[in-house]
Amino acid sequence: MGAGGLGGLRDNRPNEPTEHGYCALVLSGKHDLYALKCPDVVKAAVRTSFGDIKNEGSSKKSTGLYKFTFGSSIWTGSSGKGEQAVVRLIDALREVGWYLEVDVGMSRTTFMQVWVLKKRDSQAHGKSCLLGLHDKADVRLVVPDTDSEGDRKTAAVIKGIASTLKVEKEEDTPDGRLMKLAGHPFLAEEEGTVAVRQMVLAVSCELGKCYGKIVSRSVKLSNNQYSKSSLVFFPQGDNQQQPKDTIYVGISLHDEDKIRIYTTPGDALAEDFGPSLELCLTEAWPYGIETKG
């Protein structure tokens, strides 16, 4: 679906969410954001999060779309301005009961990411943070200045990263804490990708130790070929501490037919986890498992 795909997003009740409580935000092109079936509180969250709104109003592309145009090309670079705005947006949405469920790429030729939002009754606790992966070895951590737990979150994230990969350089920038990793881990292939996946898992684990149940969402915020996914983390529930024996497990899909299971460094899989997953796979995949180990 190209940029013209926006024409297919139309609705005669543009300000009313679906009957199941869903609406959508569409990040598009270089500097546009569209709202579909979004109530006024969602649009207000966009306004408070992005200070550089050039103009806004009903879109000419399709009935029911509401368009925001920013004054700069926010979706084309690898700077942290877009990431900072997104963290503010995630928190502004959570404050009014709207949560990001999934980010879906809708075009192979242009930048068009659809955020599916859902209304929930749960009360927001704490602030979000974002971990952006860039270029060959750069990681940017964005924590809101207003977050009283910012230093603690930063320490947890750095500990998670350092448990798996070596951090060669750290510096505070106006856009967030920038860390350069040793080597080129984001160019790795096959077995070399495990360390990066373990890094993400370890960051989740360390944040979970501090804040209890942590929810993470993967979002794509730039059409720059050197930008990878950004990971948004936010606490869920009443921030109760998780049990000390909690173990995080990662599952990733590789090549045409491989599934890899891994834990954070130093942890081991529960004895019954492998057989349980194998049972699920054999029930779901009629051709069975060819090899394992």
Backbone as JSON, one array per atom type, in Angstrom:
{
  "sequence": "MGAGGLGGLRDNRPNEPTEHGYCALVLSGKHDLYALKCPDVVKAAVRTSFGDIKNEGSSKKSTGLYKFTFGSSIWTGSSGKGEQAVVRLIDALREVGWYLEVDVGMSRTTFMQVWVLKKRDSQAHGKSCLLGLHDKADVRLVVPDTDSEGDRKTAAVIKGIASTLKVEKEEDTPDGRLMKLAGHPFLAEEEGTVAVRQMVLAVSCELGKCYGKIVSRSVKLSNNQYSKSSLVFFPQGDNQQQPKDTIYVGISLHDEDKIRIYTTPGDALAEDFGPSLELCLTEAWPYGIETKG",
  "N": [[0.85, -1.19, 0.0], [0.76, 2.09, -0.99], [1.37, 5.67, -0.61], [-1.02, 6.54, -1.55], [-2.74, 4.83, -0.36], [-3.92, 5.94, 1.83], [-6.28, 6.96, 1.01], [-8.04, 4.91, 1.22], [-8.72, 4.81, 3.84], [-11.38, 5.64, 5.27], [-14.27, 7.1, 6.83], [-17.56, 7.64, 7.97], [-18.14, 8.48, 10.47], [-16.07, 10.06, 11.94], [-15.1, 10.84, 14.47], [-15.79, 8.95, 16.28], [-14.89, 6.1, 18.07], [-14.46, 2.57, 17.2], [-16.98, 0.02, 17.81], [-15.81, -1.69, 19.59], [-13.99, -0.18, 20.88], [-11.71, 0.93, 19.51], [-9.33, 3.01, 17.78], [-7.33, 4.87, 15.38], [-4.02, 6.1, 14.7], [-2.06, 7.51, 12.15], [1.16, 7.55, 11.05], [2.83, 9.3, 8.64], [4.54, 9.79, 5.49], [6.8, 12.53, 5.41], [6.25, 14.4, 7.38], [3.67, 14.17, 8.43], [0.69, 13.35, 10.31], [-2.1, 11.36, 10.77], [-5.46, 11.1, 11.97], [-7.87, 8.65, 12.67], [-11.14, 7.88, 13.36], [-10.78, 8.9, 15.87], [-11.4, 10.17, 19.09], [-11.89, 13.47, 20.57], [-10.13, 13.72, 22.75], [-7.92, 12.21, 22.07], [-6.89, 13.55, 19.85], [-6.27, 15.91, 21.15], [-4.19, 15.01, 22.74], [-2.23, 14.6, 20.82], [-1.76, 17.24, 20.06], [-0.67, 18.37, 22.41], [1.67, 16.97, 22.6], [3.27, 17.24, 20.33], [4.94, 20.0, 19.6], [5.4, 21.45, 17.32], [3.34, 22.01, 15.27], [2.28, 22.68, 12.14], [-0.08, 23.0, 10.63], [-3.54, 21.91, 10.86], [-6.46, 19.87, 10.32], [-9.43, 18.67, 8.57], [-8.71, 16.01, 6.37], [-7.96, 16.11, 2.88], [-7.61, 13.84, 1.48], [-9.28, 11.75, 2.18], [-12.6, 11.04, 3.33], [-13.32, 11.55, 6.68], [-10.76, 11.32, 7.71], [-8.45, 13.0, 9.8], [-6.03, 15.46, 9.69], [-2.73, 16.19, 10.76], [-0.07, 18.38, 10.24], [3.35, 18.71, 10.58], [5.89, 21.16, 11.32], [8.45, 20.46, 10.6], [10.52, 17.9, 9.08], [9.79, 15.31, 10.57], [9.7, 12.55, 10.44], [11.83, 11.6, 8.96], [14.5, 11.6, 9.75], [17.19, 10.54, 11.98], [17.32, 11.67, 14.41], [16.6, 12.49, 17.87], [14.27, 13.92, 18.24], [11.77, 13.18, 17.2], [11.44, 10.81, 18.63], [11.33, 11.75, 21.27], [8.95, 13.23, 21.16], [7.16, 11.18, 20.67], [7.3, 9.67, 23.03], [6.16, 11.52, 24.78], [3.63, 11.58, 23.63], [2.69, 8.92, 23.96], [2.45, 8.86, 26.77], [0.62, 10.96, 27.18], [-1.62, 9.91, 25.92], [-2.06, 7.64, 27.51], [-2.79, 8.85, 29.89], [-5.39, 9.65, 29.39], [-6.64, 7.3, 29.05], [-6.12, 5.81, 26.72], [-4.39, 3.39, 24.85], [-1.51, 2.21, 23.12], [-1.79, -0.49, 20.99], [-0.67, -1.92, 18.81], [1.8, -1.41, 16.26], [1.65, -1.02, 12.87], [3.18, -1.57, 9.8], [2.3, -0.2, 6.71], [3.1, 0.2, 4.12], [5.4, -0.46, 1.49], [6.86, 1.21, -0.02], [6.72, 3.84, 0.84], [6.8, 5.85, 3.85], [4.58, 4.77, 6.15], [3.01, 4.21, 8.94], [0.71, 2.57, 10.94], [-0.84, 3.17, 13.91], [-2.61, 1.28, 16.11], [-4.96, 2.01, 18.44], [-6.39, 1.43, 21.68], [-9.13, 1.84, 23.88], [-8.98, 1.76, 27.34], [-9.87, 0.91, 30.73], [-8.04, 1.0, 32.73], [-5.89, 2.72, 35.0], [-3.31, 5.04, 34.36], [0.06, 4.55, 35.34], [3.06, 5.97, 36.39], [5.78, 7.01, 34.15], [6.57, 6.74, 30.63], [9.36, 5.3, 28.8], [11.83, 5.29, 26.18], [13.67, 3.26, 23.97], [15.79, 3.67, 21.44], [17.07, 2.2, 18.49], [19.78, 2.59, 16.36], [21.54, 3.14, 13.25], [24.6, 1.36, 12.98], [25.42, 0.67, 15.51], [24.35, 2.25, 17.52], [22.56, 3.36, 20.36], [19.82, 5.01, 21.68], [18.51, 6.4, 24.58], [15.52, 7.62, 25.75], [14.14, 9.47, 28.2], [11.57, 11.12, 29.9], [12.01, 14.5, 31.04], [10.44, 15.18, 33.15], [10.12, 12.94, 34.63], [10.29, 11.53, 37.69], [11.54, 9.22, 38.33], [13.54, 8.96, 36.56], [16.42, 8.74, 36.64], [16.74, 6.29, 37.88], [15.51, 4.56, 36.07], [17.18, 4.94, 33.87], [19.58, 3.85, 34.85], [18.78, 1.18, 35.13], [18.25, 0.43, 32.47], [20.78, 0.78, 31.27], [22.22, -1.11, 32.71], [20.97, -3.43, 31.8], [21.68, -3.39, 29.08], [24.51, -3.5, 29.23], [24.88, -6.01, 30.29], [24.91, -7.73, 28.24], [26.06, -6.64, 25.88], [28.99, -4.71, 25.03], [29.45, -1.4, 26.06], [30.87, 1.2, 24.45], [30.97, 3.97, 24.5], [29.4, 6.71, 26.14], [27.12, 9.41, 26.23], [25.41, 12.37, 27.23], [22.89, 13.94, 25.46], [20.94, 16.62, 23.92], [18.78, 15.23, 22.93], [18.58, 12.9, 24.36], [20.05, 10.09, 26.22], [22.88, 8.89, 24.69], [24.33, 5.96, 23.52], [27.1, 4.19, 22.38], [27.74, 1.11, 21.0], [30.11, -1.59, 21.17], [31.74, -2.87, 18.26], [29.67, -3.88, 15.47], [26.83, -4.5, 16.17], [24.2, -4.34, 15.16], [24.34, -5.09, 12.59], [24.59, -7.73, 12.5], [24.24, -11.23, 11.64], [22.42, -14.35, 11.51], [23.57, -16.41, 14.1], [24.79, -14.3, 15.32], [22.88, -12.41, 15.89], [21.73, -13.0, 18.28], [22.82, -11.83, 20.59], [21.95, -9.15, 20.46], [19.2, -9.5, 20.67], [19.08, -10.65, 23.19], [19.94, -8.46, 24.62], [17.75, -6.68, 24.42], [15.89, -8.21, 25.79], [17.12, -8.32, 28.31], [17.04, -5.63, 29.08], [14.27, -5.29, 29.38], [13.91, -7.05, 31.5], [15.43, -5.85, 33.59], [14.07, -3.41, 33.91], [11.63, -4.44, 34.68], [12.29, -5.52, 37.17], [12.52, -3.23, 38.65], [10.05, -1.92, 38.43], [7.9, -3.66, 38.46], [5.27, -5.09, 36.58], [5.98, -4.66, 33.23], [5.14, -3.15, 30.2], [5.84, -3.42, 26.78], [6.26, -1.9, 23.59], [6.91, -2.13, 20.14], [7.93, 0.23, 17.8], [8.09, 1.88, 14.64], [9.73, 4.71, 13.66], [10.88, 6.2, 11.68], [11.69, 6.71, 8.23], [14.24, 6.45, 7.5], [16.84, 4.47, 6.3], [18.77, 3.55, 8.01], [17.72, 3.51, 10.5], [16.44, 1.57, 13.1], [13.94, -0.37, 14.8], [12.13, 1.29, 17.43], [11.8, 0.94, 20.92], [9.23, 1.14, 23.17], [8.66, 1.48, 26.57], [6.48, 1.02, 29.32], [5.11, 1.17, 32.64], [2.66, -1.09, 33.98], [-0.38, -1.5, 35.77], [-0.3, -1.56, 39.37], [2.33, -1.13, 39.96], [3.56, -3.11, 41.54], [6.2, -5.01, 42.97], [7.84, -7.48, 41.04], [8.08, -11.09, 41.44], [11.19, -12.33, 42.75], [12.25, -14.53, 41.49], [11.49, -14.4, 38.88], [11.76, -15.1, 35.44], [12.74, -13.97, 32.3], [11.87, -14.75, 28.97], [12.8, -15.04, 25.6], [11.46, -15.3, 22.3], [12.14, -15.82, 18.98], [11.73, -15.5, 15.42], [13.3, -16.96, 12.62], [14.94, -16.89, 9.41], [13.54, -19.14, 7.07], [12.29, -21.16, 8.44], [12.9, -21.4, 11.16], [12.89, -21.28, 14.75], [13.94, -19.55, 17.54], [14.78, -19.85, 20.95], [15.53, -18.05, 23.85], [17.21, -16.8, 26.81], [17.91, -14.25, 29.31], [21.37, -13.38, 29.92], [22.97, -15.73, 32.02], [20.65, -16.79, 33.08], [18.49, -19.67, 33.14], [16.38, -21.8, 31.18], [13.2, -22.88, 32.33], [12.58, -26.29, 33.18], [10.25, -27.39, 32.12], [9.53, -25.69, 30.12], [10.51, -25.88, 27.45], [9.4, -28.42, 26.47], [6.68, -27.72, 26.73], [6.38, -25.58, 24.93], [7.08, -26.92, 22.6], [4.94, -28.71, 22.39], [2.84, -26.92, 21.9], [3.65, -25.92, 19.42], [3.58, -28.2, 17.76], [0.89, -28.73, 17.8], [-0.07, -26.51, 16.52], [1.26, -26.42, 14.08], [0.94, -28.4, 11.42], [2.89, -29.94, 10.12], [4.83, -30.65, 11.86], [7.92, -30.77, 13.88], [11.13, -30.54, 12.63], [13.91, -30.55, 13.41], [15.62, -30.06, 16.54], [17.26, -28.44, 19.35]],
  "CA": [[0.0, 0.0, 0.0], [1.56, 3.3, -1.05], [0.79, 6.83, 0.04], [-2.41, 6.63, -1.96], [-3.54, 3.97, 0.49], [-4.66, 6.74, 2.79], [-7.61, 7.17, 0.47], [-8.9, 3.81, 1.64], [-9.07, 4.98, 5.25], [-12.48, 6.61, 5.29], [-15.33, 6.76, 7.75], [-18.57, 8.7, 8.09], [-18.2, 8.9, 11.87], [-14.63, 10.18, 12.16], [-14.73, 11.09, 15.86], [-16.31, 7.87, 17.12], [-14.14, 4.84, 17.99], [-15.26, 1.41, 16.83], [-17.81, -0.48, 18.91], [-14.95, -2.39, 20.54], [-13.09, 0.78, 21.51], [-10.45, 1.12, 18.78], [-9.15, 4.08, 16.81], [-6.0, 4.73, 14.77], [-3.18, 7.22, 14.28], [-1.24, 7.09, 11.01], [2.37, 8.32, 10.83], [2.93, 9.19, 7.19], [5.39, 10.71, 4.73], [7.92, 13.16, 6.12], [5.86, 15.27, 8.49], [2.22, 14.14, 8.63], [0.07, 12.38, 11.2], [-3.54, 11.34, 10.52], [-6.29, 10.47, 13.0], [-9.05, 7.99, 12.13], [-12.07, 7.47, 14.4], [-10.2, 9.32, 17.14], [-12.14, 11.19, 19.83], [-11.18, 14.74, 20.77], [-9.04, 13.61, 23.73], [-6.74, 11.67, 21.37], [-6.34, 14.67, 19.06], [-5.67, 16.84, 22.11], [-2.92, 14.42, 23.15], [-1.29, 14.89, 19.74], [-1.41, 18.67, 20.12], [0.19, 18.66, 23.56], [2.92, 16.21, 22.49], [4.07, 17.77, 19.22], [4.83, 21.45, 19.67], [5.66, 22.08, 16.02], [2.25, 21.69, 14.35], [2.16, 23.76, 11.16], [-1.52, 23.17, 10.43], [-4.35, 20.73, 11.1], [-7.83, 19.96, 9.83], [-9.93, 17.5, 7.84], [-7.86, 15.66, 5.24], [-8.57, 16.09, 1.55], [-7.38, 12.53, 0.88], [-10.36, 10.8, 2.44], [-13.61, 11.45, 4.3], [-13.15, 10.98, 8.01], [-9.38, 11.46, 8.17], [-8.06, 14.3, 10.33], [-4.6, 15.54, 9.38], [-1.79, 17.12, 11.4], [1.18, 18.55, 9.51], [4.36, 19.31, 11.44], [6.71, 22.16, 10.65], [9.73, 19.9, 10.18], [10.42, 16.51, 8.59], [10.03, 14.56, 11.8], [9.78, 11.1, 10.19], [12.87, 11.28, 7.97], [15.85, 11.57, 10.29], [17.48, 9.63, 13.09], [17.48, 12.46, 15.63], [15.7, 12.06, 18.94], [13.11, 14.79, 18.4], [10.57, 12.37, 16.99], [11.34, 9.86, 19.73], [10.87, 12.49, 22.44], [7.54, 13.55, 20.96], [6.39, 9.94, 20.78], [7.2, 9.35, 24.46], [5.14, 12.43, 25.33], [2.32, 11.18, 23.1], [2.28, 7.68, 24.63], [2.01, 9.19, 28.12], [-0.59, 11.77, 27.09], [-2.7, 8.98, 25.6], [-2.32, 6.8, 28.68], [-3.47, 9.66, 30.9], [-6.82, 9.74, 29.08], [-7.18, 5.95, 28.92], [-5.88, 5.21, 25.4], [-3.12, 2.66, 24.84], [-1.03, 1.67, 21.84], [-1.84, -1.94, 20.94], [0.28, -2.44, 17.83], [2.24, -0.51, 15.18], [1.62, -1.83, 11.65], [3.68, -0.95, 8.58], [1.29, -0.37, 5.66], [3.62, 0.52, 2.79], [6.78, -0.86, 1.22], [7.51, 2.25, -0.83], [6.76, 5.1, 1.57], [6.66, 5.68, 5.3], [3.2, 4.84, 6.62], [2.84, 3.32, 10.08], [-0.6, 2.72, 11.56], [-0.94, 2.84, 15.33], [-3.95, 0.88, 16.55], [-5.14, 2.39, 19.84], [-7.58, 0.86, 22.33], [-9.57, 2.48, 25.12], [-8.97, 0.86, 28.5], [-10.29, 1.54, 31.97], [-6.93, 1.01, 33.68], [-5.29, 4.02, 35.28], [-1.89, 5.1, 34.02], [1.01, 4.68, 36.44], [4.42, 6.23, 35.97], [6.08, 7.56, 32.83], [7.16, 5.84, 29.64], [10.69, 5.6, 28.29], [12.0, 4.75, 24.83], [15.01, 2.83, 23.58], [15.88, 3.71, 19.98], [18.23, 1.53, 17.91], [20.11, 3.37, 15.17], [22.77, 2.89, 12.51], [25.21, 0.05, 13.16], [25.74, 0.33, 16.9], [23.94, 3.34, 18.4], [21.34, 3.2, 21.15], [19.42, 6.25, 22.35], [17.5, 6.25, 25.62], [14.75, 8.85, 25.96], [13.36, 9.47, 29.44], [11.06, 12.48, 30.08], [12.62, 15.31, 32.09], [9.5, 15.27, 34.27], [10.04, 11.63, 35.28], [11.05, 11.52, 38.95], [12.28, 7.96, 38.38], [14.36, 8.93, 35.36], [17.77, 8.23, 36.89], [16.63, 4.87, 38.19], [15.22, 3.87, 34.81], [18.4, 4.98, 33.06], [20.52, 2.87, 35.4], [18.27, -0.16, 34.83], [18.43, 0.18, 31.04], [22.21, 0.63, 31.01], [22.61, -2.4, 33.27], [20.49, -4.46, 30.89], [22.5, -3.37, 27.86], [25.88, -3.9, 29.54], [24.94, -7.43, 30.64], [24.99, -8.51, 27.0], [26.95, -6.0, 24.91], [29.91, -3.73, 25.59], [29.18, 0.0, 25.73], [32.15, 1.86, 24.25], [30.9, 5.4, 24.76], [28.11, 7.24, 26.57], [27.06, 10.85, 26.36], [24.09, 12.98, 27.33], [22.63, 14.89, 24.39], [19.62, 17.22, 24.08], [17.74, 14.3, 22.51], [18.56, 11.72, 25.21], [21.33, 9.45, 26.49], [23.34, 8.17, 23.52], [25.33, 4.94, 23.82], [27.67, 3.52, 21.2], [28.12, -0.24, 21.36], [31.31, -2.11, 20.51], [31.46, -3.63, 17.05], [28.49, -3.48, 14.69], [25.85, -5.55, 16.51], [22.95, -4.25, 14.41], [24.57, -5.64, 11.26], [24.84, -9.15, 12.69], [23.37, -12.2, 10.98], [22.35, -15.68, 12.09], [23.81, -16.5, 15.54], [25.23, -13.0, 15.84], [21.75, -11.57, 16.31], [21.25, -13.41, 19.6], [23.25, -10.87, 21.6], [21.07, -7.99, 20.41], [17.9, -9.93, 21.2], [19.26, -10.79, 24.63], [20.02, -7.11, 25.16], [16.38, -6.18, 24.56], [15.28, -9.0, 26.86], [17.73, -7.92, 29.58], [16.49, -4.31, 29.43], [12.92, -5.55, 29.89], [14.06, -7.71, 32.79], [15.89, -4.88, 34.59], [12.97, -2.48, 34.17], [10.63, -5.19, 35.43], [12.75, -5.63, 38.55], [12.3, -1.94, 39.31], [8.7, -1.36, 38.35], [6.85, -4.66, 38.35], [4.89, -5.48, 35.22], [6.35, -3.69, 32.21], [4.6, -3.39, 28.87], [6.7, -2.84, 25.75], [5.73, -1.85, 22.23], [7.89, -1.82, 19.11], [7.4, 1.19, 16.84], [9.02, 2.39, 13.62], [9.5, 6.14, 13.69], [11.62, 6.9, 10.64], [11.91, 5.99, 6.97], [15.68, 6.37, 7.31], [17.21, 3.06, 6.19], [19.67, 3.17, 9.09], [16.98, 3.48, 11.76], [15.78, 0.32, 13.41], [12.75, -0.16, 15.62], [12.26, 1.9, 18.75], [11.05, 0.18, 21.91], [8.6, 1.97, 24.19], [8.35, 0.74, 27.79], [5.74, 1.74, 30.35], [4.61, 0.27, 33.69], [1.23, -1.39, 33.95], [-0.87, -1.94, 37.06], [0.0, -0.73, 40.54], [3.78, -1.1, 40.16], [4.03, -4.05, 42.54], [7.44, -5.67, 42.59], [7.66, -8.84, 40.54], [8.83, -12.08, 42.21], [12.61, -12.32, 42.45], [12.63, -15.66, 40.64], [10.92, -14.23, 37.54], [12.71, -15.26, 34.34], [12.24, -13.5, 31.01], [12.22, -15.64, 27.87], [12.57, -14.47, 24.28], [11.2, -16.21, 21.19], [12.29, -15.09, 17.73], [11.56, -16.28, 14.19], [14.46, -16.75, 11.76], [14.99, -17.51, 8.09], [12.26, -19.62, 6.54], [11.66, -22.22, 9.22], [13.57, -21.57, 12.45], [12.44, -20.56, 15.94], [15.0, -19.57, 18.55], [14.37, -19.5, 22.31], [16.71, -17.6, 24.6], [16.98, -16.1, 28.08], [18.93, -13.26, 29.61], [22.62, -14.04, 30.31], [23.01, -16.26, 33.37], [19.4, -17.47, 33.42], [18.24, -20.94, 32.44], [14.98, -22.08, 30.92], [12.54, -23.86, 33.19], [12.63, -27.61, 32.54], [9.02, -27.72, 31.4], [9.2, -24.68, 29.11], [10.77, -26.41, 26.11], [8.35, -29.37, 26.08], [5.38, -27.05, 26.6], [6.39, -24.86, 23.67], [7.08, -27.93, 21.53], [3.57, -29.21, 22.27], [2.06, -25.87, 21.24], [4.05, -25.83, 18.01], [3.11, -29.37, 17.02], [-0.56, -28.6, 17.65], [-0.38, -25.41, 15.59], [1.9, -26.62, 12.78], [0.64, -29.81, 11.11], [4.03, -30.66, 9.56], [5.7, -31.05, 12.94], [9.24, -30.16, 14.08], [12.14, -31.36, 11.94], [15.07, -30.68, 14.29], [15.62, -29.2, 17.73], [18.47, -28.57, 20.13]],
  "C": [[0.88, 1.25, 0.0], [0.88, 4.44, -0.35], [-0.67, 6.98, -0.32], [-3.32, 5.75, -1.14], [-4.32, 4.71, 1.54], [-6.09, 6.97, 2.32], [-8.58, 6.07, 0.86], [-9.31, 3.88, 3.09], [-10.14, 6.06, 5.34], [-13.55, 6.14, 6.25], [-16.28, 7.93, 7.89], [-18.75, 9.18, 9.52], [-16.77, 9.04, 12.38], [-14.22, 10.35, 13.62], [-15.2, 10.0, 16.82], [-15.45, 6.62, 16.96], [-15.05, 3.7, 17.56], [-16.04, 0.91, 18.05], [-16.99, -1.23, 19.95], [-13.88, -1.47, 21.14], [-11.75, 0.97, 20.84], [-10.49, 2.4, 17.95], [-7.73, 3.98, 16.28], [-5.35, 6.08, 14.54], [-2.26, 6.71, 13.18], [-0.06, 8.05, 10.87], [2.72, 8.18, 9.36], [3.88, 10.21, 6.59], [6.56, 11.23, 5.53], [7.48, 13.88, 7.38], [4.36, 15.26, 8.77], [1.81, 13.08, 9.65], [-1.44, 12.49, 10.99], [-4.25, 10.64, 11.68], [-7.54, 9.9, 12.34], [-9.89, 7.44, 13.28], [-11.56, 7.82, 15.79], [-11.07, 10.37, 17.82], [-11.28, 12.42, 20.08], [-10.01, 14.6, 21.74], [-7.77, 13.05, 23.08], [-6.09, 12.77, 20.53], [-5.68, 15.69, 19.98], [-4.32, 16.33, 22.59], [-1.84, 14.66, 22.09], [-0.82, 16.34, 19.83], [-0.44, 18.98, 21.26], [1.56, 17.99, 23.44], [3.85, 16.73, 21.41], [3.91, 19.29, 19.19], [4.93, 22.15, 18.34], [4.6, 21.68, 15.0], [2.03, 22.89, 13.43], [0.7, 24.05, 10.85], [-2.23, 21.85, 10.69], [-5.75, 20.95, 10.57], [-8.22, 18.7, 9.07], [-9.07, 17.26, 6.6], [-8.64, 15.67, 3.94], [-8.43, 14.71, 0.89], [-8.57, 11.59, 1.05], [-11.32, 11.35, 3.48], [-13.37, 10.76, 5.64], [-11.75, 11.05, 8.56], [-9.14, 12.88, 8.66], [-6.54, 14.38, 10.25], [-3.89, 16.6, 10.22], [-0.55, 17.18, 10.52], [2.17, 19.3, 10.39], [5.26, 20.24, 10.63], [8.06, 21.66, 10.19], [9.53, 18.44, 9.77], [10.75, 15.55, 9.72], [10.22, 13.07, 11.56], [10.9, 10.71, 9.23], [14.26, 11.12, 8.56], [16.02, 10.54, 11.38], [17.74, 10.41, 14.37], [16.45, 12.02, 16.66], [14.47, 12.91, 19.09], [11.8, 14.03, 18.22], [10.36, 11.39, 18.13], [10.84, 10.55, 21.0], [9.38, 12.81, 22.34], [6.67, 12.31, 21.13], [6.25, 9.51, 22.24], [6.15, 10.24, 25.12], [3.75, 12.0, 24.89], [1.82, 9.91, 23.8], [1.75, 7.98, 26.02], [0.74, 10.02, 28.12], [-1.8, 10.9, 26.77], [-3.06, 8.12, 26.8], [-3.09, 7.56, 29.75], [-4.96, 9.78, 30.66], [-7.39, 8.36, 28.71], [-6.98, 5.28, 27.58], [-4.48, 4.62, 25.34], [-2.79, 2.14, 23.44], [-1.04, 0.15, 21.91], [-0.79, -2.51, 19.99], [0.59, -1.35, 16.8], [2.38, -1.36, 13.92], [2.16, -1.04, 10.47], [2.75, -1.25, 7.42], [1.8, -0.05, 4.26], [5.06, 0.07, 2.66], [7.55, 0.24, 0.49], [7.61, 3.59, -0.12], [6.62, 4.81, 3.06], [5.19, 5.85, 5.68], [3.0, 3.77, 7.69], [1.5, 3.6, 10.75], [-0.54, 2.26, 13.01], [-2.38, 2.48, 15.64], [-4.03, 1.16, 18.06], [-6.41, 1.75, 20.39], [-7.86, 1.59, 23.63], [-9.61, 1.44, 26.23], [-9.35, 1.64, 29.75], [-9.16, 1.68, 32.98], [-6.32, 2.4, 33.8], [-3.8, 3.98, 34.98], [-1.04, 5.29, 35.26], [2.39, 4.96, 35.86], [4.54, 6.77, 34.55], [6.68, 6.5, 31.91], [8.62, 6.21, 29.39], [10.84, 4.88, 26.96], [13.45, 4.41, 24.59], [15.04, 2.76, 22.06], [17.17, 3.06, 19.5], [18.53, 2.17, 16.56], [21.43, 2.9, 14.55], [23.3, 1.48, 12.76], [25.36, -0.34, 14.62], [25.28, 1.38, 17.9], [22.61, 3.04, 19.09], [21.04, 4.53, 21.82], [18.31, 5.96, 23.35], [16.83, 7.6, 25.86], [13.88, 8.66, 27.2], [12.86, 10.9, 29.66], [11.76, 13.21, 31.23], [11.74, 15.36, 33.34], [9.39, 13.96, 35.04], [10.92, 11.62, 36.52], [11.88, 10.25, 39.1], [13.26, 7.84, 37.22], [15.74, 8.34, 35.58], [17.76, 6.73, 37.16], [16.36, 4.05, 36.93], [16.47, 3.82, 33.93], [19.4, 3.94, 33.53], [20.09, 1.44, 35.07], [18.5, -0.52, 33.36], [19.91, -0.05, 30.72], [22.72, -0.7, 31.55], [22.18, -3.54, 32.35], [21.32, -4.55, 29.63], [23.89, -3.96, 28.13], [25.99, -5.38, 29.92], [25.14, -8.31, 29.41], [26.02, -7.96, 26.02], [27.83, -4.96, 25.6], [29.55, -2.34, 25.11], [30.52, 0.73, 25.64], [32.13, 3.32, 24.67], [29.49, 5.79, 25.18], [28.19, 8.76, 26.61], [25.61, 11.32, 26.44], [23.96, 14.03, 26.23], [21.26, 15.52, 24.62], [18.48, 16.26, 23.74], [17.66, 13.05, 23.38], [19.96, 11.19, 25.47], [21.73, 8.59, 25.3], [24.46, 7.22, 23.91], [25.79, 4.3, 22.53], [28.2, 2.17, 21.66], [29.36, -0.68, 20.59], [30.92, -2.95, 19.3], [30.27, -3.06, 16.29], [27.36, -4.49, 14.94], [24.58, -5.51, 15.69], [23.1, -4.69, 12.95], [24.75, -7.16, 11.32], [23.83, -10.01, 11.93], [23.42, -13.52, 11.74], [22.58, -15.64, 13.61], [24.21, -15.16, 16.15], [24.11, -12.11, 16.31], [21.29, -11.88, 17.73], [21.61, -12.38, 20.66], [22.35, -9.64, 21.63], [19.7, -8.33, 20.99], [17.97, -10.1, 22.71], [19.36, -9.43, 25.3], [18.63, -6.54, 25.41], [15.67, -6.9, 25.71], [15.81, -8.56, 28.22], [17.23, -6.55, 30.03], [15.09, -4.47, 30.01], [12.98, -6.14, 31.3], [14.45, -6.71, 33.87], [14.81, -3.85, 34.92], [11.87, -3.16, 34.98], [11.01, -5.35, 36.89], [12.45, -4.36, 39.33], [10.83, -1.58, 39.44], [7.59, -2.38, 38.25], [6.55, -4.97, 36.91], [5.18, -4.36, 34.24], [5.74, -4.1, 30.87], [5.54, -2.74, 27.86], [6.0, -2.91, 24.4], [6.86, -1.48, 21.28], [7.26, -0.9, 18.08], [8.5, 1.59, 15.86], [8.71, 3.86, 13.44], [10.23, 6.9, 12.6], [11.71, 6.05, 9.39], [13.39, 5.96, 6.61], [16.11, 4.91, 7.32], [18.12, 2.61, 7.32], [18.99, 3.16, 10.46], [16.28, 2.14, 11.93], [14.5, 0.63, 14.2], [13.11, 0.58, 16.9], [11.36, 1.13, 19.7], [10.54, 1.12, 22.99], [8.24, 1.08, 25.37], [7.5, 1.61, 28.71], [5.2, 0.74, 31.37], [3.11, 0.07, 33.56], [0.8, -1.9, 35.32], [-0.4, -1.02, 38.17], [1.47, -0.75, 40.91], [4.26, -2.01, 41.29], [5.28, -4.75, 42.04], [7.16, -7.09, 42.1], [8.46, -9.81, 41.4], [10.3, -12.11, 41.78], [13.03, -13.45, 41.51], [12.04, -15.58, 39.24], [12.02, -14.34, 36.48], [12.05, -14.81, 33.05], [12.74, -14.43, 29.9], [11.89, -14.95, 26.56], [12.34, -15.56, 23.25], [11.3, -15.4, 19.9], [12.2, -16.04, 16.54], [12.69, -15.94, 13.22], [14.3, -17.47, 10.43], [13.6, -17.96, 7.65], [11.54, -20.55, 7.51], [12.26, -22.41, 10.61], [12.92, -20.72, 13.55], [13.53, -20.68, 16.98], [14.43, -19.11, 19.89], [15.61, -19.11, 23.09], [16.28, -16.89, 25.88], [18.01, -15.0, 28.22], [20.19, -13.99, 30.07], [22.58, -14.5, 31.77], [21.75, -16.98, 33.81], [19.26, -18.75, 32.6], [16.74, -21.12, 32.25], [14.44, -23.08, 31.93], [12.46, -25.2, 32.44], [11.4, -27.91, 31.69], [8.71, -26.74, 30.27], [9.37, -25.23, 27.69], [9.7, -27.4, 25.66], [6.98, -28.72, 25.89], [5.29, -26.29, 25.28], [6.35, -25.83, 22.49], [5.67, -28.48, 21.3], [2.68, -28.2, 21.55], [2.36, -25.8, 19.75], [3.51, -27.01, 17.2], [1.59, -29.34, 16.84], [-0.91, -27.56, 16.6], [0.16, -25.65, 14.18], [1.78, -28.1, 12.39], [1.82, -30.61, 10.59], [5.05, -31.08, 10.62], [7.03, -30.32, 12.98], [10.29, -31.09, 13.49], [13.35, -31.61, 12.82], [14.91, -29.75, 15.48], [16.93, -29.41, 18.48], [19.31, -27.32, 20.1]]
}
